[in-house]
Amino acid sequence: MPATPSLPAGGDAPESSQKDDPGVVEVAEDGDMVLDVTFETSPETLRKSRKAALAANGGRLDPQPSPPGALKPTVKVAYRVSVAVLKRHSQYFSNLVSSPRFCEAKLIADTHKKLAARGVKPAEADARDLPFVAIVDDDQATQAAGREYIFEDMLLIAHQKPPKTAKVVLSYAVTMAILADRFDCVGPVARALNRELKFKWPLTNNRPFFDDRGGMTDVENVLRQKILSSWLLGQPLRLHQSTRELILRGSSLWSAFYEDAEANTTAAWWNLPEGIERKLSLACSTVGGGAYQTTGELQYRRECILNAIASIQRHFLDLYASRERQCKLGYDTSAACDAFQLGQLLKFLRSKELLFLVDYSPASVDAVPDTSQVDIEDLVANLKQCPNYQVDKHHTNCGPHLRIKPIMDYLRTMLSANVIWISHSDWKRRRAEVSWEAVKKSNRAHDENGRTFTFTRAIANDQRLRYEGVMHADRMAMSIFTADAWDWTPEA
C-alpha cells in the first residue's frame, strides 16, 4: 500500500457550479462563505506519488488525463460552504469566523451586510459575491498529494452529504484524520469513516519489516498510520492492536544508530501525538540542522520488556558462572557439570543471536547489531528453545532448560496482558496511572534502590497465568515490566 495517497480511489474531480463562478466547488448550494484553500505539496511528496501511480499501472503512465490540479506543487481550490455548519462541527472554524481577533470574522460580517443592503440573502448570492476566506495547507504532516479531494470529502461529511470517494484506503483515511484534527472536526469525520464508509483496516502483523534483500518495506509506515488513525478517529480496539504490534516489533526510529537526516519522517505518524511518541532535539550539529532522539511511551514500554527478558539469560549465566553449585546430581555434584552447562548456554545464546560478546577494544562494539526491530515474540520463542544438555547420562536436569521453560511460558502470558498496549480512554483520562514511565518513577520515589521482581514457586504454579488475556495478568505484567531488578530462581 502506498504510504502517501494521490487521488482517492473512486474519487471524482471537483464539479463546478453551473450558476456560480466556475472555479468554486459547491459543497453547500446555499453556502454563505467560500473557503479559498491553497494546497502546497513538496517535491518529495510529488515524486513519491508519481512513483506510486507508475507502480499501480505496471510502470506505464496513466493514459487517462489527470484531473486539473493533480500532482502539482501548488493547487488553489475554492469551496462554497455554510458558516453555520462549520461553526457547529469545528471549533477552529467557529473561532476563525466569529472571533473579533481574526480579520476573517470582520470580512464575513462586512460582506454579509453589503449583501443585505442590496436585498440579497447570502445563501442565494453568487459565489463571487460571498466572502472569500483564505487558508493554506501544506503536506508536512500528511505527506500526501491530491489533498484537495480529501478536503472536499471532509467538508461534504461536515455538511451531512456523502463523500465522493467510493473506496476508502488507509492512506486516504489517515490523511482525512490529520486534516480533521487540524481543522477540529474529527467528530463527524470519525463517525463517517467508522460507520458509514466501513473502512477496512489493512493487516500488518503477517508482513515483514524487511524484504529478502534486507531493505525496509512499507510495513512500519502503514502500522504507524494505523496507530495515528485509530487514535484520532477514536478506535480503541484498533489502537490496542496496532500499539501492541509496534511495541513488540520495534521501530527504525528507536535505534541507537538512527540518524534523523537519513529519513524523511516529518509525517505525523512518525511523531505520534500525546506523549505516545515524541522527538527530542539533542544538539544542533550544523547551521539549520540537528540531531534528534525519539522517546515516548511506546518506546519506553518496549525497552522495559526487553530489559526484563534480557535479565533472564543474564540471571542464568551468572548462576552457572558463580561458585554456587547448580548441578543436581546430589552427593556427586560436579563443578565440571556446571562449567559444561555454562559453555553450552553461551553457545546456544550466541547461535540464536541472543548474546554478543564484546571486550575492552573500541572496535568490538561493532559486533553488537541494531536490535531496535527485534521481534519480542520471536525472542521469547527462541529462549524457550534452550536445549536440555547433559554432561553424561547421570546428570539429568542439571541445565537451565527446565528452569527457563516455565519462565518463558509465564512471559508469553504477560505479553498478552491489556497493560502492554495503549488504552485510548485511559491514556486520555488517567495517564499518570497507566504510564509505565510514571509508574516506574513513582516506585523509585518510594524505594531509591528500585523494586525487585521475584519469580516465586507460587507464581510459577499459578494456573491463572497459563491462559492469555486473564484479568490477573494485568497487575502481574505491570509488576514485572516496571521492575528495576529480577530474581528468576524460585525458592526451594
KEBA-600947 format. One record per residue (C-alpha): residue number from 0; chain; y, z, x negated. Coordinates in steps of 0.1 Angstrom, whole numbers. Example, Ala and Ser with C-alpha at 12.3 -4.5 7.8 and 13.67 -1.06 7.14 Angstrom:
residues 2
[0,"A",[-45,78,-123]] [1,"A",[-11,71,-137]] 
end
This chain:
residues 492
[0,"A",[0,0,0]] [1,"A",[34,-9,-14]] [2,"A",[54,21,-24]] [3,"A",[86,6,-10]] [4,"A",[89,-14,22]] [5,"A",[108,-47,26]] [6,"A",[107,-57,62]] [7,"A",[87,-35,86]] [8,"A",[55,-52,98]] [9,"A",[61,-69,131]] [10,"A",[98,-63,130]] [11,"A",[124,-89,141]] [12,"A",[157,-96,126]] [13,"A",[187,-80,145]] [14,"A",[196,-101,175]] [15,"A",[233,-108,180]] [16,"A",[250,-101,213]] [17,"A",[259,-132,233]] [18,"A",[291,-118,248]] [19,"A",[303,-99,217]] [20,"A",[310,-105,181]] [21,"A",[280,-124,167]] [22,"A",[279,-101,137]] [23,"A",[273,-70,158]] [24,"A",[238,-57,167]] [25,"A",[238,-44,202]] [26,"A",[219,-12,202]] [27,"A",[236,0,234]] [28,"A",[251,-26,257]] [29,"A",[276,0,269]] [30,"A",[283,14,235]] [31,"A",[318,26,228]] [32,"A",[317,26,190]] [33,"A",[305,3,162]] [34,"A",[288,17,131]] [35,"A",[297,-6,102]] [36,"A",[270,1,77]] [37,"A",[268,-12,41]] [38,"A",[233,-11,26]] [39,"A",[232,-11,-12]] [40,"A",[199,-18,-29]] [41,"A",[193,-16,-66]] [42,"A",[179,-45,-87]] [43,"A",[148,-25,-95]] [44,"A",[140,-19,-58]] [45,"A",[146,-56,-50]] [46,"A",[123,-66,-79]] [47,"A",[95,-43,-66]] [48,"A",[100,-56,-30]] [49,"A",[97,-92,-42]] [50,"A",[67,-84,-62]] [51,"A",[50,-67,-32]] [52,"A",[59,-97,-10]] [53,"A",[43,-121,-35]] [54,"A",[12,-99,-37]] [55,"A",[9,-98,1]] [56,"A",[10,-136,2]] [57,"A",[-15,-141,-26]] [58,"A",[11,-148,-52]] [59,"A",[28,-175,-31]] [60,"A",[63,-175,-19]] [61,"A",[67,-169,18]] [62,"A",[70,-204,34]] [63,"A",[90,-189,63]] [64,"A",[127,-184,58]] [65,"A",[137,-148,52]] [66,"A",[159,-132,79]] [67,"A",[196,-130,70]] [68,"A",[204,-102,46]] [69,"A",[168,-97,34]] [70,"A",[163,-87,-2]] [71,"A",[199,-88,-12]] [72,"A",[217,-62,-33]] [73,"A",[244,-56,-6]] [74,"A",[239,-61,32]] [75,"A",[265,-53,58]] [76,"A",[254,-48,94]] [77,"A",[274,-35,124]] [78,"A",[256,-17,153]] [79,"A",[272,-11,187]] [80,"A",[262,25,197]] [81,"A",[271,52,221]] [82,"A",[292,80,208]] [83,"A",[278,105,233]] [84,"A",[242,96,223]] [85,"A",[248,101,186]] [86,"A",[266,134,192]] [87,"A",[237,146,213]] [88,"A",[210,138,188]] [89,"A",[228,141,155]] [90,"A",[249,169,141]] [91,"A",[260,146,113]] [92,"A",[275,121,138]] [93,"A",[288,148,160]] [94,"A",[309,162,131]] [95,"A",[319,127,120]] [96,"A",[332,115,154]] [97,"A",[345,148,167]] [98,"A",[359,170,139]] [99,"A",[396,166,132]] [100,"A",[387,169,95]] [101,"A",[375,134,94]] [102,"A",[396,103,99]] [103,"A",[368,86,118]] [104,"A",[373,110,147]] [105,"A",[410,102,149]] [106,"A",[402,64,146]] [107,"A",[378,66,176]] [108,"A",[403,87,197]] [109,"A",[432,64,190]] [110,"A",[412,32,197]] [111,"A",[399,45,230]] [112,"A",[435,55,240]] [113,"A",[447,20,233]] [114,"A",[418,5,254]] [115,"A",[427,29,282]] [116,"A",[463,19,281]] [117,"A",[451,-17,286]] [118,"A",[430,-6,315]] [119,"A",[397,-14,296]] [120,"A",[368,10,295]] [121,"A",[353,13,260]] [122,"A",[318,7,275]] [123,"A",[330,-27,289]] [124,"A",[351,-37,259]] [125,"A",[343,-65,234]] [126,"A",[327,-52,203]] [127,"A",[356,-64,182]] [128,"A",[380,-42,201]] [129,"A",[359,-10,196]] [130,"A",[365,15,167]] [131,"A",[345,5,136]] [132,"A",[332,35,116]] [133,"A",[322,26,81]] [134,"A",[291,41,64]] [135,"A",[275,34,31]] [136,"A",[238,39,24]] [137,"A",[222,34,-10]] [138,"A",[185,33,-19]] [139,"A",[184,62,-43]] [140,"A",[163,84,-20]] [141,"A",[143,57,-2]] [142,"A",[137,31,-29]] [143,"A",[134,6,0]] [144,"A",[148,-28,7]] [145,"A",[154,-40,42]] [146,"A",[166,-6,54]] [147,"A",[189,-22,79]] [148,"A",[160,-30,102]] [149,"A",[146,6,99]] [150,"A",[181,20,105]] [151,"A",[183,-2,137]] [152,"A",[150,12,149]] [153,"A",[163,47,143]] [154,"A",[193,41,164]] [155,"A",[172,25,191]] [156,"A",[149,56,192]] [157,"A",[180,78,195]] [158,"A",[192,57,224]] [159,"A",[157,61,240]] [160,"A",[148,25,235]] [161,"A",[116,11,220]] [162,"A",[119,2,183]] [163,"A",[114,-35,173]] [164,"A",[87,-27,147]] [165,"A",[53,-33,162]] [166,"A",[31,-18,134]] [167,"A",[42,14,115]] [168,"A",[30,18,79]] [169,"A",[37,47,56]] [170,"A",[65,31,37]] [171,"A",[83,24,70]] [172,"A",[77,60,82]] [173,"A",[88,77,51]] [174,"A",[120,56,49]] [175,"A",[128,63,85]] [176,"A",[121,100,80]] [177,"A",[145,101,50]] [178,"A",[172,82,69]] [179,"A",[167,105,99]] [180,"A",[170,136,77]] [181,"A",[202,122,61]] [182,"A",[218,115,94]] [183,"A",[204,146,110]] [184,"A",[185,130,139]] [185,"A",[149,140,129]] [186,"A",[141,153,164]] [187,"A",[139,121,184]] [188,"A",[125,101,154]] [189,"A",[97,126,148]] [190,"A",[87,125,185]] [191,"A",[86,87,184]] [192,"A",[66,84,152]] [193,"A",[42,112,161]] [194,"A",[36,104,198]] [195,"A",[48,70,209]] [196,"A",[42,48,179]] [197,"A",[9,65,170]] [198,"A",[14,62,132]] [199,"A",[-19,62,114]] [200,"A",[-17,81,81]] [201,"A",[-35,65,51]] [202,"A",[-63,83,33]] [203,"A",[-58,90,-4]] [204,"A",[-85,116,-13]] [205,"A",[-111,88,-17]] [206,"A",[-88,67,-40]] [207,"A",[-84,74,-78]] [208,"A",[-51,81,-96]] [209,"A",[-61,58,-124]] [210,"A",[-77,23,-124]] [211,"A",[-105,11,-147]] [212,"A",[-81,3,-175]] [213,"A",[-65,38,-174]] [214,"A",[-33,27,-157]] [215,"A",[-17,46,-129]] [216,"A",[-24,34,-94]] [217,"A",[0,39,-64]] [218,"A",[-21,68,-50]] [219,"A",[1,97,-62]] [220,"A",[32,78,-49]] [221,"A",[15,74,-15]] [222,"A",[3,110,-15]] [223,"A",[38,122,-22]] [224,"A",[52,100,6]] [225,"A",[27,117,29]] [226,"A",[39,152,19]] [227,"A",[76,143,24]] [228,"A",[70,125,57]] [229,"A",[49,154,71]] [230,"A",[75,179,60]] [231,"A",[105,160,75]] [232,"A",[86,150,107]] [233,"A",[71,184,113]] [234,"A",[34,175,109]] [235,"A",[18,208,98]] [236,"A",[-18,196,96]] [237,"A",[-8,166,75]] [238,"A",[13,188,53]] [239,"A",[-17,211,48]] [240,"A",[-40,183,38]] [241,"A",[-16,165,15]] [242,"A",[-2,195,-3]] [243,"A",[-37,208,-10]] [244,"A",[-47,174,-23]] [245,"A",[-17,173,-47]] [246,"A",[-23,208,-59]] [247,"A",[-60,201,-67]] [248,"A",[-55,166,-81]] [249,"A",[-23,173,-101]] [250,"A",[8,151,-108]] [251,"A",[21,130,-136]] [252,"A",[54,149,-133]] [253,"A",[36,182,-141]] [254,"A",[25,171,-176]] [255,"A",[37,189,-207]] [256,"A",[41,154,-222]] [257,"A",[61,140,-194]] [258,"A",[93,121,-203]] [259,"A",[117,116,-174]] [260,"A",[132,85,-189]] [261,"A",[99,66,-187]] [262,"A",[95,67,-150]] [263,"A",[117,57,-120]] [264,"A",[114,89,-100]] [265,"A",[147,91,-81]] [266,"A",[129,86,-47]] [267,"A",[130,116,-25]] [268,"A",[92,121,-26]] [269,"A",[93,125,-64]] [270,"A",[115,156,-59]] [271,"A",[101,173,-28]] [272,"A",[126,195,-9]] [273,"A",[129,232,0]] [274,"A",[116,245,-33]] [275,"A",[82,228,-28]] [276,"A",[92,209,-60]] [277,"A",[123,206,-80]] [278,"A",[136,192,-113]] [279,"A",[155,214,-137]] [280,"A",[177,199,-163]] [281,"A",[168,212,-198]] [282,"A",[194,196,-221]] [283,"A",[214,165,-225]] [284,"A",[199,147,-255]] [285,"A",[223,117,-253]] [286,"A",[255,108,-235]] [287,"A",[246,101,-199]] [288,"A",[210,111,-204]] [289,"A",[190,143,-203]] [290,"A",[156,159,-202]] [291,"A",[141,174,-171]] [292,"A",[113,199,-163]] [293,"A",[96,199,-130]] [294,"A",[88,232,-113]] [295,"A",[83,244,-78]] [296,"A",[57,260,-55]] [297,"A",[31,232,-57]] [298,"A",[30,231,-95]] [299,"A",[31,269,-97]] [300,"A",[0,272,-74]] [301,"A",[-19,246,-94]] [302,"A",[-11,265,-126]] [303,"A",[-23,298,-111]] [304,"A",[-56,282,-100]] [305,"A",[-61,266,-134]] [306,"A",[-54,299,-152]] [307,"A",[-80,317,-130]] [308,"A",[-106,290,-137]] [309,"A",[-99,289,-174]] [310,"A",[-103,327,-176]] [311,"A",[-140,323,-166]] [312,"A",[-150,303,-196]] [313,"A",[-128,324,-219]] [314,"A",[-144,356,-205]] [315,"A",[-180,345,-213]] [316,"A",[-170,330,-247]] [317,"A",[-155,364,-255]] [318,"A",[-186,383,-243]] [319,"A",[-211,363,-263]] [320,"A",[-188,364,-294]] [321,"A",[-184,402,-291]] [322,"A",[-205,429,-307]] [323,"A",[-218,439,-272]] [324,"A",[-253,426,-268]] [325,"A",[-258,402,-239]] [326,"A",[-295,394,-245]] [327,"A",[-316,407,-216]] [328,"A",[-350,410,-233]] [329,"A",[-349,448,-232]] [330,"A",[-360,467,-263]] [331,"A",[-362,434,-283]] [332,"A",[-327,423,-276]] [333,"A",[-316,398,-302]] [334,"A",[-283,390,-319]] [335,"A",[-298,356,-326]] [336,"A",[-302,350,-289]] [337,"A",[-265,358,-283]] [338,"A",[-255,335,-311]] [339,"A",[-276,308,-297]] [340,"A",[-261,312,-262]] [341,"A",[-226,312,-277]] [342,"A",[-233,279,-296]] [343,"A",[-248,263,-265]] [344,"A",[-219,274,-243]] [345,"A",[-194,259,-268]] [346,"A",[-214,227,-270]] [347,"A",[-216,224,-232]] [348,"A",[-178,231,-226]] [349,"A",[-169,205,-253]] [350,"A",[-192,179,-239]] [351,"A",[-177,183,-205]] [352,"A",[-141,183,-220]] [353,"A",[-135,218,-207]] [354,"A",[-126,231,-241]] [355,"A",[-107,217,-270]] [356,"A",[-108,233,-305]] [357,"A",[-76,234,-324]] [358,"A",[-67,251,-357]] [359,"A",[-36,260,-376]] [360,"A",[-26,225,-386]] [361,"A",[1,209,-365]] [362,"A",[-19,177,-362]] [363,"A",[-47,195,-344]] [364,"A",[-25,199,-313]] [365,"A",[-30,162,-307]] [366,"A",[-67,169,-299]] [367,"A",[-56,185,-267]] [368,"A",[-53,158,-239]] [369,"A",[-30,157,-210]] [370,"A",[-47,178,-183]] [371,"A",[-19,176,-157]] [372,"A",[-41,154,-135]] [373,"A",[-75,170,-140]] [374,"A",[-91,173,-106]] [375,"A",[-97,210,-99]] [376,"A",[-127,204,-76]] [377,"A",[-144,183,-104]] [378,"A",[-135,211,-128]] [379,"A",[-154,237,-107]] [380,"A",[-183,213,-102]] [381,"A",[-186,208,-140]] [382,"A",[-185,245,-148]] [383,"A",[-212,251,-122]] [384,"A",[-235,227,-142]] [385,"A",[-237,251,-171]] [386,"A",[-274,249,-181]] [387,"A",[-298,279,-184]] [388,"A",[-305,277,-221]] [389,"A",[-333,298,-237]] [390,"A",[-337,305,-274]] [391,"A",[-375,308,-267]] [392,"A",[-398,312,-237]] [393,"A",[-394,350,-238]] [394,"A",[-357,351,-235]] [395,"A",[-351,344,-198]] [396,"A",[-318,349,-180]] [397,"A",[-300,357,-213]] [398,"A",[-274,330,-209]] [399,"A",[-243,328,-188]] [400,"A",[-258,303,-163]] [401,"A",[-269,329,-137]] [402,"A",[-236,348,-140]] [403,"A",[-213,318,-138]] [404,"A",[-230,301,-108]] [405,"A",[-221,328,-81]] [406,"A",[-185,329,-96]] [407,"A",[-181,291,-91]] [408,"A",[-196,293,-56]] [409,"A",[-170,320,-48]] [410,"A",[-142,300,-63]] [411,"A",[-152,269,-42]] [412,"A",[-148,291,-11]] [413,"A",[-114,304,-23]] [414,"A",[-102,268,-28]] [415,"A",[-108,262,9]] [416,"A",[-85,291,20]] [417,"A",[-54,284,40]] [418,"A",[-32,300,14]] [419,"A",[-39,272,-10]] [420,"A",[-17,247,8]] [421,"A",[19,248,22]] [422,"A",[22,260,57]] [423,"A",[52,243,74]] [424,"A",[61,273,96]] [425,"A",[55,300,71]] [426,"A",[75,282,44]] [427,"A",[104,279,67]] [428,"A",[104,313,82]] [429,"A",[89,338,57]] [430,"A",[89,320,23]] [431,"A",[93,352,3]] [432,"A",[60,365,17]] [433,"A",[39,333,12]] [434,"A",[53,320,-21]] [435,"A",[28,327,-49]] [436,"A",[57,329,-74]] [437,"A",[74,356,-53]] [438,"A",[42,375,-47]] [439,"A",[34,375,-84]] [440,"A",[69,387,-93]] [441,"A",[65,415,-67]] [442,"A",[32,425,-82]] [443,"A",[47,427,-117]] [444,"A",[76,447,-104]] [445,"A",[51,474,-92]] [446,"A",[30,472,-124]] [447,"A",[46,460,-156]] [448,"A",[12,453,-171]] [449,"A",[3,430,-142]] [450,"A",[-27,431,-119]] [451,"A",[-63,426,-129]] [452,"A",[-88,410,-105]] [453,"A",[-124,423,-109]] [454,"A",[-153,403,-97]] [455,"A",[-175,431,-84]] [456,"A",[-210,430,-71]] [457,"A",[-196,438,-36]] [458,"A",[-176,406,-38]] [459,"A",[-204,386,-53]] [460,"A",[-228,396,-24]] [461,"A",[-202,393,4]] [462,"A",[-218,369,29]] [463,"A",[-185,361,45]] [464,"A",[-174,343,13]] [465,"A",[-202,319,14]] [466,"A",[-186,298,41]] [467,"A",[-154,277,37]] [468,"A",[-124,284,59]] [469,"A",[-132,321,68]] [470,"A",[-101,342,75]] [471,"A",[-111,369,50]] [472,"A",[-108,342,22]] [473,"A",[-70,340,26]] [474,"A",[-65,376,13]] [475,"A",[-91,372,-14]] [476,"A",[-78,339,-26]] [477,"A",[-42,352,-29]] [478,"A",[-56,382,-48]] [479,"A",[-75,362,-73]] [480,"A",[-50,334,-80]] [481,"A",[-19,356,-83]] [482,"A",[-36,380,-107]] [483,"A",[-25,383,-143]] [484,"A",[-59,391,-157]] [485,"A",[-95,387,-146]] [486,"A",[-128,405,-152]] [487,"A",[-157,383,-143]] [488,"A",[-186,407,-151]] [489,"A",[-198,427,-121]] [490,"A",[-205,463,-128]] [491,"A",[-241,473,-134]] 
end
